[in-house]
Amino acid sequence: MHLPLASPVVYVGIAIGVGTRHERRGEYGLAHFTEHMLFKGTRLRSSERIIRRLELNAYTSKEETILYALCPQAYARRALQLMCDIVQHSRFDAEELRKEQTVVIDEIHSYEDSPSELIWDEFEDMLFRGHSLGHGILGTERSVASFTQAKEHRFYAQHYRPDNMAVFVQGEVDAEALSTYLESLFPRGSQAVPYKHSYPALPELTESRYKRRRKDTSQSHVMIGARAYALTDERRLGLSLLVNILGGPGMSSWLNMSLREQAGLVYQVECNYTAYADTGLVAIYFGCSPQHEAQAIDLAMAELARMASGALTERELAAAKRQLKGQLTVSSDGHESYFLNAGKAFLHLGRVEPRERILERIDALHLSDLLATAREIFAPERMSTLVYR
């Protein structure tokens, strides 16, 4: 995929369709660990050579691993060559593997010391218990310590295949010439048909869940949320708008006005929506003083109930549409963020929807459809709660 951009620099990336949900029991954390090991040497290059050749970035999520770089136009081919080498010929040296296990275990300990981050993973574990989405990206100290060369090679061979990858480039380049060069970097005939993942049915969640975890924190950390629409669901855009109204980045969001500006209970409150291939997640997060915990939870639930009751007016909807369109326009000017979102969309959907088309679809959203979505997703009996204190 090529995205034109008049710029002296080029963004080059490879998206691999492997993440936390593709790990089997005993492999938890292996997708993220493999991402780390990609920088530790190939058949052609040592780890030092890789690091010195190009400033590479990478991240692992529940459903994909992304490897990318920003470089001058003249180095676009060099960047592609290096990344294609890494995703096809990594060696997983035994000594490097042992060193990286120590590094990742230290990362796990650091993460466990940050309850405002850790609570997101545990909340997903609650909602997707018994499902491949229901474990954290980093894995556990025990699982990471169990990784071997054999386990790494098997996982790498299974998932790091050309038909499970998408190459995406943003910049002022000769796309046809770059595509021809790219074909030379992979085995002949390997570009044929993209691999499509199939996932087992999601276990039904018949009732809300509540969990309280004892943590040595000065604040109560609270998550409230429910399962939501999948990546391919047409109602996804409407839900994104509702989430933006409830707890988006604007100071006028309903939750911010209620919990912070009016009640003075929290410093920050947010609402987020994450869509996966076959499901999704809507979640509210805030931290507050323990004595304010119950009141803050009640106020958050009241805002969800208000949204589901039809309190949103046509005038408020028009303002919310303008706000969301403005946010999308500004974010699309942040080239790296837009590039990464486009690469993810291309990997999972095989296309990138033009920004103009998204803005048109926002304008076409009707209040009645949004009300139906709010009543379905924000129903109080669907809301689960996790508290750290």
KEKE-3310 file (N, C-alpha, C; in steps of 0.2 Angstrom, whole numbers, plus 5000, padded with zeros to 4 digits):
npx = (5004:5003:5004:5002:5013:5019:5034:5051:5054:5051:5040:5041:5034:5030:5017:5012:5001:5000:4998:4994:4983:4985:4993:4996:4991:5004:5012:5011:5014:5023:5022:5025:5038:5044:5044:5054:5065:5067:5076:5088:5097:5100:5102:5111:5114:5121:5115:5120:5123:5111:5105:5113:5111:5098:5086:5074:5057:5045:5030:5019:5002:4986:4982:4991:5008:5019:5031:5042:5049:5056:5063:5075:5070:5079:5083:5073:5073:5083:5078:5067:5073:5081:5070:5063:5072:5073:5060:5060:5072:5077:5087:5087:5096:5104:5110:5107:5093:5092:5097:5087:5076:5078:5077:5063:5056:5060:5053:5040:5039:5040:5029:5019:5021:5014:4998:4988:4990:4991:4978:4970:4974:4970:4956:4952:4955:4945:4933:4935:4937:4943:4945:4955:4958:4960:4972:4987:4998:5012:5014:5018:5030:5033:5029:5037:5050:5050:5052:5060:5073:5068:5054:5053:5057:5047:5035:5038:5040:5027:5019:5026:5025:5025:5011:5005:5007:5008:5014:5017:5019:5022:5024:5034:5037:5042:5030:5027:5040:5045:5037:5040:5053:5051:5045:5056:5062:5056:5051:5048:5032:5026:5017:5004:4990:4982:4983:4969:4963:4954:4943:4939:4922:4916:4915:4899:4894:4885:4881:4885:4901:4910:4924:4936:4952:4966:4977:4993:4990:4988:4977:4960:4959:4949:4939:4926:4915:4911:4908:4909:4906:4913:4928:4923:4910:4897:4891:4901:4907:4897:4897:4910:4908:4899:4907:4917:4909:4906:4918:4929:4944:4941:4938:4924:4918:4905:4908:4919:4914:4905:4911:4923:4923:4910:4908:4921:4929:4939:4955:4957:4947:4942:4936:4936:4936:4940:4942:4941:4945:4933:4926:4924:4928:4922:4927:4928:4939:4946:4955:4953:4951:4950:4939:4930:4926:4914:4905:4910:4909:4895:4891:4898:4891:4878:4880:4881:4869:4861:4865:4860:4846:4842:4846:4854:4854:4849:4856:4867:4872:4876:4886:4895:4898:4905:4916:4922:4925:4934:4945:4949:4953:4964:4972:4975:4985:4995:5008:5014:5006:4994:4999:5002:4990:4984:4991:4988:4974:4975:4981:4971:4959:4961:4960:4961:4951:4947:4950:4940:4929:4926:4923:4911:4903:4902:4894:4882:4877:4863:4853:4843:4849:4860:4855:4850:4861:4867:4858:4860:4874:4877:4869:4865:4865:4875:4887:4903:4914:4930:4940:4955:4962)
npy = (4994:5011:5028:5044:5058:5073:5076:5077:5066:5048:5036:5020:5004:4988:4977:4964:4950:4946:4944:4946:4938:4927:4918:4903:4893:4894:4901:4914:4931:4929:4935:4948:4947:4941:4952:4960:4952:4953:4963:4957:4951:4943:4931:4938:4950:4957:4961:4973:4979:4980:4990:5001:5003:5008:5018:5010:5006:4998:4989:4979:4973:4967:4961:4963:4965:4978:4985:4998:5013:5029:5039:5047:5051:5044:5033:5024:5011:5005:5004:4996:4984:4981:4978:4968:4958:4956:4952:4939:4932:4931:4926:4922:4920:4910:4916:4929:4928:4924:4936:4945:4940:4943:4957:4959:4953:4962:4973:4969:4969:4983:4988:4982:4990:5001:5005:5012:5008:4994:4991:4991:4980:4970:4972:4969:4956:4952:4954:4946:4933:4917:4917:4921:4934:4937:4939:4947:4958:4958:4946:4934:4934:4920:4914:4921:4917:4904:4903:4897:4893:4884:4886:4899:4899:4890:4898:4910:4905:4900:4912:4923:4925:4929:4930:4934:4946:4964:4977:4994:5011:5028:5043:5053:5044:5032:5022:5011:5006:5003:4993:4983:4981:4977:4964:4957:4955:4945:4927:4920:4920:4921:4931:4929:4925:4934:4929:4924:4926:4915:4915:4907:4906:4919:4917:4918:4933:4934:4941:4956:4959:4961:4966:4968:4973:4971:4984:4992:5007:5025:5031:5026:5016:5015:5005:5005:4996:4988:4974:4977:4984:4975:4977:4977:4981:4991:5000:5005:5018:5027:5023:5027:5041:5043:5039:5048:5059:5056:5054:5059:5068:5081:5095:5097:5085:5074:5066:5072:5085:5081:5073:5080:5094:5098:5090:5089:5078:5070:5071:5067:5059:5047:5040:5026:5017:5002:4992:4975:4961:4953:4957:4970:4984:4995:5007:5015:5025:5031:5039:5042:5049:5037:5040:5046:5037:5028:5038:5044:5033:5031:5043:5042:5030:5036:5046:5037:5031:5042:5045:5034:5036:5045:5058:5066:5079:5086:5097:5096:5085:5089:5098:5089:5081:5091:5093:5080:5078:5088:5084:5072:5078:5086:5075:5068:5076:5073:5065:5052:5045:5044:5036:5024:5020:5018:5008:4998:4997:4993:4980:4972:4975:4976:4988:5006:5018:5034:5050:5060:5052:5047:5058:5062:5051:5053:5065:5059:5052:5048:5054:5045:5032:5032:5033:5020:5013:5017:5013:4999:4997:5004:4999:4997:4984:4978:4983:4981:4981:4986:4988:4995:4995)
npz = (5000:4996:5002:4996:5000:5001:5005:5011:5018:5021:5026:5031:5033:5040:5043:5053:5055:5069:5086:5103:5104:5097:5103:5111:5126:5137:5129:5132:5130:5120:5107:5109:5114:5103:5095:5101:5099:5086:5083:5086:5078:5062:5048:5040:5046:5061:5078:5081:5069:5063:5072:5070:5056:5054:5061:5069:5073:5084:5088:5098:5098:5103:5091:5081:5075:5073:5063:5059:5051:5049:5036:5025:5008:4999:5006:5006:5000:5006:5019:5017:5013:5025:5034:5028:5029:5043:5046:5040:5042:5055:5069:5082:5093:5106:5117:5116:5117:5131:5137:5133:5139:5153:5151:5147:5158:5167:5162:5164:5178:5180:5173:5182:5193:5189:5191:5184:5171:5171:5175:5164:5156:5165:5166:5153:5153:5162:5155:5143:5148:5146:5133:5118:5118:5131:5139:5145:5135:5138:5144:5158:5171:5173:5161:5151:5156:5152:5138:5124:5111:5102:5104:5100:5086:5081:5083:5076:5063:5060:5060:5055:5040:5022:5017:5028:5031:5028:5018:5020:5014:5015:5007:4995:4983:4970:4967:4960:4956:4968:4973:4964:4968:4981:4979:4975:4986:4993:4994:4978:4971:4984:4987:4984:4990:5003:5020:5030:5046:5056:5070:5086:5092:5103:5120:5128:5137:5150:5160:5170:5177:5193:5201:5214:5218:5229:5231:5234:5234:5233:5227:5222:5208:5194:5183:5171:5160:5145:5133:5115:5098:5083:5072:5059:5060:5055:5063:5071:5069:5073:5087:5091:5090:5100:5111:5111:5114:5127:5134:5128:5121:5123:5134:5137:5137:5143:5154:5160:5163:5172:5183:5185:5183:5189:5200:5206:5208:5202:5194:5181:5168:5157:5142:5131:5116:5109:5094:5089:5078:5079:5090:5102:5114:5126:5137:5153:5162:5177:5191:5208:5225:5238:5247:5238:5229:5228:5225:5213:5204:5204:5198:5185:5180:5179:5169:5158:5158:5156:5143:5136:5138:5130:5131:5123:5112:5096:5093:5101:5095:5083:5086:5092:5081:5073:5081:5082:5068:5067:5076:5069:5057:5061:5067:5056:5050:5058:5053:5056:5065:5057:5047:5054:5058:5046:5041:5049:5046:5033:5034:5041:5035:5022:5015:5015:5021:5014:5021:5018:5015:5028:5035:5028:5032:5045:5045:5041:5051:5061:5074:5080:5077:5084:5097:5098:5098:5109:5119:5118:5120:5132:5142:5159:5165:5157:5161:5167:5181:5188:5201:5208:5224)
capx = (5000:5006:5000:5006:5014:5024:5039:5057:5055:5047:5038:5040:5032:5027:5012:5012:4995:5001:4998:4993:4977:4987:4997:4993:4993:5011:5016:5008:5019:5028:5022:5029:5045:5047:5046:5060:5070:5068:5082:5094:5102:5098:5108:5115:5116:5121:5111:5124:5123:5104:5104:5117:5109:5092:5082:5068:5052:5040:5025:5014:4996:4982:4980:4996:5014:5020:5038:5042:5054:5055:5070:5075:5068:5085:5085:5067:5074:5087:5074:5063:5078:5082:5064:5061:5077:5072:5054:5061:5078:5079:5091:5085:5102:5102:5112:5102:5086:5092:5097:5081:5071:5079:5074:5056:5054:5060:5048:5034:5039:5039:5022:5015:5021:5009:4991:4984:4991:4990:4971:4967:4975:4966:4949:4951:4955:4939:4928:4936:4940:4942:4946:4962:4960:4960:4978:4991:5003:5018:5014:5020:5037:5034:5029:5043:5056:5049:5053:5066:5074:5063:5047:5053:5057:5040:5031:5041:5039:5020:5016:5030:5024:5023:5004:5002:5010:5006:5019:5014:5024:5019:5029:5035:5042:5040:5027:5028:5047:5046:5033:5044:5059:5049:5044:5062:5064:5052:5052:5044:5025:5024:5012:4998:4983:4983:4980:4964:4963:4948:4944:4933:4917:4918:4911:4894:4895:4878:4880:4891:4906:4913:4930:4940:4959:4969:4984:4996:4990:4985:4971:4957:4959:4942:4937:4919:4914:4907:4910:4906:4906:4919:4931:4920:4903:4895:4889:4907:4908:4893:4899:4916:4906:4896:4912:4920:4905:4906:4924:4935:4949:4938:4936:4917:4915:4900:4911:4924:4910:4901:4916:4929:4921:4905:4909:4928:4931:4944:4959:4956:4943:4942:4932:4939:4933:4944:4938:4945:4942:4927:4922:4927:4928:4921:4929:4929:4944:4948:4957:4951:4953:4946:4932:4926:4926:4907:4901:4912:4906:4888:4891:4899:4885:4873:4881:4880:4861:4858:4866:4855:4839:4840:4847:4858:4850:4851:4860:4873:4875:4879:4892:4899:4901:4910:4922:4925:4928:4940:4950:4951:4957:4971:4976:4978:4991:5001:5009:5016:5000:4990:5003:5002:4983:4982:4994:4984:4968:4976:4982:4965:4953:4963:4959:4961:4946:4949:4947:4934:4923:4924:4919:4904:4899:4900:4889:4876:4874:4857:4852:4839:4853:4865:4851:4849:4868:4869:4854:4863:4881:4878:4864:4868:4866:4880:4893:4907:4918:4936:4943:4961:4963)
capy = (5000:5017:5034:5049:5063:5078:5077:5074:5060:5043:5031:5013:4999:4981:4975:4957:4948:4941:4948:4942:4933:4921:4914:4897:4893:4893:4906:4921:4936:4927:4939:4954:4945:4940:4959:4962:4948:4955:4967:4954:4948:4939:4927:4942:4956:4956:4966:4980:4981:4982:4996:5006:5004:5012:5019:5006:5006:4992:4988:4973:4974:4961:4957:4964:4968:4983:4987:5004:5018:5036:5039:5051:5047:5041:5027:5020:5004:5002:5003:4990:4978:4979:4976:4962:4953:4955:4948:4933:4928:4932:4920:4920:4917:4908:4921:4935:4926:4924:4943:4948:4937:4948:4964:4959:4952:4969:4977:4967:4972:4990:4988:4980:4996:5007:5003:5015:5005:4987:4989:4990:4973:4965:4973:4965:4949:4951:4954:4941:4927:4910:4919:4922:4941:4938:4939:4953:4958:4956:4939:4934:4932:4913:4912:4923:4913:4897:4904:4893:4894:4880:4889:4905:4897:4888:4904:4914:4901:4900:4918:4928:4923:4934:4930:4936:4953:4970:4982:5000:5016:5034:5047:5054:5038:5029:5016:5005:5003:5001:4987:4978:4979:4973:4957:4953:4953:4939:4921:4920:4917:4921:4937:4927:4926:4936:4924:4927:4923:4913:4914:4903:4911:4922:4915:4923:4936:4934:4946:4960:4957:4966:4964:4973:4970:4975:4986:4997:5014:5031:5032:5021:5016:5012:5004:5003:4995:4982:4972:4982:4981:4973:4981:4977:4983:4997:5004:5007:5025:5030:5022:5031:5047:5043:5038:5055:5064:5054:5055:5061:5073:5088:5097:5098:5079:5073:5063:5077:5090:5079:5071:5085:5102:5100:5087:5090:5071:5067:5075:5065:5054:5046:5034:5023:5011:4998:4987:4970:4958:4949:4960:4977:4985:5002:5007:5022:5025:5037:5038:5046:5047:5032:5042:5048:5031:5026:5044:5044:5027:5032:5048:5039:5026:5041:5048:5032:5030:5048:5044:5029:5038:5050:5065:5069:5083:5087:5103:5093:5080:5093:5101:5083:5080:5096:5092:5074:5079:5093:5080:5068:5082:5087:5069:5066:5080:5070:5060:5046:5042:5042:5031:5018:5018:5016:5001:4993:4996:4989:4973:4969:4976:4976:4995:5012:5023:5041:5054:5063:5048:5046:5064:5061:5046:5056:5069:5055:5049:5050:5053:5039:5026:5033:5031:5013:5010:5019:5008:4993:4996:5007:4997:4996:4977:4975:4986:4977:4986:4983:4993:4994:5000)
capz = (5000:4996:5003:4994:5004:4998:5010:5010:5021:5019:5031:5028:5038:5039:5048:5053:5058:5075:5092:5109:5104:5093:5107:5114:5133:5138:5125:5134:5130:5115:5101:5111:5115:5097:5092:5104:5096:5079:5083:5089:5073:5056:5045:5037:5050:5068:5081:5081:5062:5063:5076:5067:5049:5053:5067:5068:5079:5083:5094:5098:5101:5103:5085:5076:5077:5068:5062:5055:5051:5046:5033:5019:5002:4996:5010:5007:4998:5012:5025:5016:5013:5032:5038:5025:5031:5050:5047:5037:5043:5062:5071:5089:5096:5113:5122:5115:5120:5138:5139:5132:5144:5158:5150:5147:5164:5171:5159:5167:5185:5179:5172:5188:5197:5186:5192:5179:5165:5173:5176:5157:5154:5169:5164:5147:5156:5165:5150:5138:5151:5143:5126:5116:5120:5138:5143:5144:5130:5140:5147:5165:5172:5172:5154:5148:5158:5149:5131:5121:5104:5098:5104:5096:5079:5079:5083:5070:5056:5060:5059:5051:5033:5018:5017:5035:5032:5024:5018:5018:5013:5015:5005:4988:4980:4964:4971:4956:4956:4975:4973:4960:4972:4986:4976:4974:4993:4996:4989:4972:4972:4991:4988:4981:4993:5010:5025:5034:5052:5059:5077:5089:5094:5109:5125:5129:5144:5151:5166:5172:5182:5197:5204:5218:5219:5234:5228:5238:5230:5237:5224:5219:5201:5192:5176:5170:5153:5142:5126:5110:5091:5080:5068:5053:5061:5052:5069:5074:5069:5078:5094:5092:5091:5107:5116:5111:5118:5134:5138:5123:5124:5124:5141:5137:5137:5148:5160:5162:5166:5178:5188:5187:5183:5193:5207:5208:5211:5198:5190:5174:5167:5150:5139:5125:5112:5105:5090:5087:5072:5081:5096:5104:5121:5128:5144:5156:5167:5181:5197:5213:5232:5240:5250:5233:5224:5226:5222:5206:5200:5203:5193:5178:5178:5178:5162:5153:5158:5153:5136:5134:5139:5124:5133:5118:5107:5089:5093:5104:5090:5077:5089:5093:5074:5071:5086:5080:5062:5068:5078:5063:5052:5065:5068:5049:5049:5061:5048:5059:5068:5052:5043:5057:5058:5039:5040:5053:5043:5027:5036:5043:5031:5015:5012:5019:5020:5013:5027:5016:5016:5035:5037:5025:5036:5052:5044:5039:5057:5064:5082:5082:5076:5090:5103:5098:5099:5116:5123:5118:5123:5138:5146:5165:5166:5153:5163:5172:5185:5191:5206:5212:5230)
cpx = (5004:5002:5005:5007:5020:5028:5045:5059:5050:5046:5037:5039:5030:5023:5011:5005:4996:5002:4996:4988:4979:4992:4993:4995:5001:5016:5014:5014:5024:5028:5026:5036:5048:5049:5052:5066:5072:5074:5089:5098:5098:5104:5113:5118:5116:5117:5114:5123:5116:5103:5107:5114:5103:5089:5075:5064:5048:5036:5021:5008:4992:4982:4986:5003:5016:5028:5039:5048:5053:5062:5069:5073:5073:5086:5079:5069:5078:5083:5069:5067:5079:5076:5062:5066:5075:5065:5055:5067:5081:5082:5089:5091:5101:5104:5108:5096:5087:5093:5090:5075:5072:5076:5067:5053:5054:5055:5041:5033:5038:5032:5017:5016:5017:5002:4987:4985:4989:4982:4968:4968:4970:4958:4948:4951:4948:4933:4929:4939:4938:4943:4953:4963:4961:4966:4982:4996:5010:5019:5016:5027:5038:5034:5035:5049:5056:5051:5060:5067:5069:5056:5047:5053:5050:5036:5032:5039:5031:5017:5019:5031:5022:5015:5001:5005:5008:5012:5016:5019:5020:5025:5029:5040:5038:5037:5028:5035:5048:5043:5037:5050:5057:5048:5050:5065:5061:5052:5047:5037:5022:5018:5005:4991:4984:4979:4975:4963:4955:4948:4938:4928:4918:4913:4906:4895:4888:4876:4886:4895:4909:4919:4934:4947:4962:4976:4986:4996:4987:4978:4967:4957:4953:4941:4930:4918:4911:4910:4906:4907:4913:4922:4927:4912:4902:4893:4895:4908:4904:4895:4905:4914:4903:4902:4916:4916:4906:4913:4930:4940:4947:4936:4928:4914:4910:4904:4916:4920:4907:4906:4921:4926:4915:4906:4916:4931:4937:4948:4958:4951:4942:4938:4935:4936:4939:4941:4943:4942:4935:4923:4925:4926:4927:4923:4930:4934:4945:4951:4955:4953:4948:4939:4927:4924:4918:4904:4903:4909:4899:4887:4892:4894:4879:4874:4880:4872:4858:4859:4861:4848:4837:4841:4851:4853:4853:4857:4867:4876:4879:4886:4897:4902:4906:4917:4926:4929:4935:4946:4953:4956:4964:4975:4979:4984:4997:5003:5011:5010:4995:4993:5002:4994:4981:4985:4990:4977:4969:4977:4976:4959:4955:4962:4960:4956:4948:4946:4941:4928:4921:4921:4912:4900:4897:4894:4882:4873:4868:4856:4848:4844:4858:4862:4851:4856:4869:4865:4857:4869:4881:4873:4868:4870:4872:4887:4896:4912:4924:4939:4950:4961:4966)
cpy = (5006:5023:5040:5054:5067:5080:5074:5068:5054:5038:5025:5008:4992:4979:4967:4955:4944:4946:4943:4937:4927:4917:4909:4897:4891:4897:4913:4926:4935:4932:4945:4952:4944:4947:4961:4958:4949:4959:4964:4950:4943:4935:4932:4948:4954:4962:4973:4983:4984:4989:5002:5008:5009:5013:5016:5007:5000:4992:4982:4975:4967:4957:4958:4966:4972:4985:4993:5009:5024:5037:5044:5047:5042:5034:5022:5012:5001:5000:4996:4984:4976:4975:4969:4956:4951:4950:4941:4929:4930:4926:4917:4916:4916:4913:4927:4934:4927:4931:4946:4946:4942:4955:4964:4958:4959:4974:4976:4970:4980:4992:4987:4986:5002:5004:5006:5012:4997:4986:4988:4983:4969:4966:4969:4958:4947:4950:4948:4934:4921:4911:4921:4930:4942:4937:4945:4953:4956:4949:4940:4932:4924:4911:4915:4919:4906:4897:4901:4895:4890:4883:4895:4903:4894:4894:4908:4911:4901:4907:4923:4925:4928:4935:4933:4943:4958:4975:4989:5006:5023:5039:5048:5049:5036:5022:5010:5002:5000:4994:4982:4976:4975:4966:4953:4952:4947:4933:4922:4917:4918:4927:4935:4929:4928:4931:4928:4923:4921:4912:4911:4908:4913:4920:4920:4926:4938:4939:4950:4957:4962:4963:4969:4969:4975:4977:4992:5004:5019:5032:5025:5021:5012:5011:5002:5002:4989:4980:4977:4979:4980:4978:4982:4979:4990:5002:5007:5014:5029:5029:5026:5038:5048:5043:5045:5060:5062:5056:5056:5066:5080:5089:5097:5091:5078:5071:5068:5083:5087:5077:5076:5092:5103:5097:5088:5083:5068:5072:5074:5059:5053:5040:5032:5018:5008:4992:4982:4966:4955:4952:4967:4978:4993:5002:5014:5021:5031:5034:5043:5044:5042:5034:5044:5043:5030:5032:5044:5039:5029:5038:5046:5035:5031:5044:5043:5031:5036:5048:5039:5031:5043:5057:5069:5072:5083:5092:5100:5088:5084:5096:5095:5081:5084:5094:5085:5075:5084:5089:5075:5072:5084:5081:5067:5070:5078:5064:5053:5042:5040:5036:5024:5016:5015:5009:4996:4991:4991:4981:4969:4969:4976:4983:5000:5017:5030:5045:5058:5059:5047:5052:5064:5056:5049:5061:5065:5052:5052:5049:5047:5032:5027:5031:5024:5010:5011:5014:5001:4992:4998:5004:4995:4989:4974:4978:4982:4983:4982:4989:4991:4998:4995)
cpz = (5000:4997:5001:4999:5002:5004:5008:5013:5019:5025:5028:5034:5036:5045:5048:5057:5064:5081:5098:5108:5100:5097:5110:5122:5133:5134:5127:5134:5124:5109:5103:5111:5108:5094:5095:5101:5089:5078:5085:5084:5068:5053:5042:5041:5058:5071:5081:5074:5061:5066:5072:5060:5049:5060:5067:5075:5078:5089:5093:5101:5102:5097:5079:5079:5071:5068:5057:5056:5047:5043:5028:5013:4999:5000:5010:5005:5003:5018:5024:5016:5020:5035:5035:5028:5038:5050:5043:5039:5050:5065:5078:5093:5103:5118:5122:5118:5128:5141:5139:5137:5151:5157:5150:5154:5169:5168:5163:5174:5185:5178:5178:5193:5195:5186:5186:5172:5166:5173:5169:5155:5158:5168:5157:5149:5158:5160:5144:5142:5147:5135:5124:5118:5127:5142:5141:5138:5132:5143:5155:5165:5171:5165:5150:5149:5154:5141:5129:5114:5100:5098:5100:5088:5077:5078:5077:5063:5055:5058:5055:5043:5029:5017:5023:5036:5027:5024:5016:5019:5012:5013:4997:4985:4974:4966:4966:4956:4963:4976:4970:4964:4978:4985:4976:4981:4997:4991:4983:4973:4979:4992:4986:4985:5000:5014:5029:5040:5054:5066:5080:5091:5101:5114:5127:5136:5146:5157:5167:5177:5187:5201:5208:5219:5224:5231:5233:5234:5234:5234:5223:5212:5199:5185:5176:5162:5151:5135:5121:5103:5088:5075:5061:5054:5059:5058:5073:5074:5073:5085:5095:5093:5098:5112:5116:5115:5125:5138:5133:5126:5125:5132:5142:5137:5144:5155:5164:5166:5172:5184:5190:5188:5189:5200:5210:5211:5208:5195:5182:5173:5159:5148:5132:5122:5108:5101:5088:5081:5073:5087:5097:5112:5122:5135:5147:5161:5171:5188:5202:5220:5234:5243:5244:5228:5222:5223:5214:5202:5199:5197:5186:5176:5176:5171:5157:5153:5155:5145:5133:5135:5134:5126:5127:5113:5100:5089:5096:5099:5085:5080:5090:5086:5072:5075:5083:5073:5062:5071:5073:5058:5055:5065:5061:5047:5053:5057:5051:5061:5062:5048:5047:5057:5051:5038:5043:5049:5036:5029:5037:5039:5023:5011:5017:5017:5019:5019:5024:5016:5023:5037:5034:5029:5042:5051:5043:5045:5060:5071:5084:5082:5082:5096:5103:5100:5107:5121:5123:5121:5130:5143:5153:5167:5162:5156:5168:5175:5188:5195:5209:5218:5235)
residu = (MET:HIS:LEU:PRO:LEU:ALA:SER:PRO:VAL:VAL:TYR:VAL:GLY:ILE:ALA:ILE:GLY:VAL:GLY:THR:ARG:HIS:GLU:ARG:ARG:GLY:GLU:TYR:GLY:LEU:ALA:HIS:PHE:THR:GLU:HIS:MET:LEU:PHE:LYS:GLY:THR:ARG:LEU:ARG:SER:SER:GLU:ARG:ILE:ILE:ARG:ARG:LEU:GLU:LEU:ASN:ALA:TYR:THR:SER:LYS:GLU:GLU:THR:ILE:LEU:TYR:ALA:LEU:CYS:PRO:GLN:ALA:TYR:ALA:ARG:ARG:ALA:LEU:GLN:LEU:MET:CYS:ASP:ILE:VAL:GLN:HIS:SER:ARG:PHE:ASP:ALA:GLU:GLU:LEU:ARG:LYS:GLU:GLN:THR:VAL:VAL:ILE:ASP:GLU:ILE:HIS:SER:TYR:GLU:ASP:SER:PRO:SER:GLU:LEU:ILE:TRP:ASP:GLU:PHE:GLU:ASP:MET:LEU:PHE:ARG:GLY:HIS:SER:LEU:GLY:HIS:GLY:ILE:LEU:GLY:THR:GLU:ARG:SER:VAL:ALA:SER:PHE:THR:GLN:ALA:LYS:GLU:HIS:ARG:PHE:TYR:ALA:GLN:HIS:TYR:ARG:PRO:ASP:ASN:MET:ALA:VAL:PHE:VAL:GLN:GLY:GLU:VAL:ASP:ALA:GLU:ALA:LEU:SER:THR:TYR:LEU:GLU:SER:LEU:PHE:PRO:ARG:GLY:SER:GLN:ALA:VAL:PRO:TYR:LYS:HIS:SER:TYR:PRO:ALA:LEU:PRO:GLU:LEU:THR:GLU:SER:ARG:TYR:LYS:ARG:ARG:ARG:LYS:ASP:THR:SER:GLN:SER:HIS:VAL:MET:ILE:GLY:ALA:ARG:ALA:TYR:ALA:LEU:THR:ASP:GLU:ARG:ARG:LEU:GLY:LEU:SER:LEU:LEU:VAL:ASN:ILE:LEU:GLY:GLY:PRO:GLY:MET:SER:SER:TRP:LEU:ASN:MET:SER:LEU:ARG:GLU:GLN:ALA:GLY:LEU:VAL:TYR:GLN:VAL:GLU:CYS:ASN:TYR:THR:ALA:TYR:ALA:ASP:THR:GLY:LEU:VAL:ALA:ILE:TYR:PHE:GLY:CYS:SER:PRO:GLN:HIS:GLU:ALA:GLN:ALA:ILE:ASP:LEU:ALA:MET:ALA:GLU:LEU:ALA:ARG:MET:ALA:SER:GLY:ALA:LEU:THR:GLU:ARG:GLU:LEU:ALA:ALA:ALA:LYS:ARG:GLN:LEU:LYS:GLY:GLN:LEU:THR:VAL:SER:SER:ASP:GLY:HIS:GLU:SER:TYR:PHE:LEU:ASN:ALA:GLY:LYS:ALA:PHE:LEU:HIS:LEU:GLY:ARG:VAL:GLU:PRO:ARG:GLU:ARG:ILE:LEU:GLU:ARG:ILE:ASP:ALA:LEU:HIS:LEU:SER:ASP:LEU:LEU:ALA:THR:ALA:ARG:GLU:ILE:PHE:ALA:PRO:GLU:ARG:MET:SER:THR:LEU:VAL:TYR:ARG)
# end
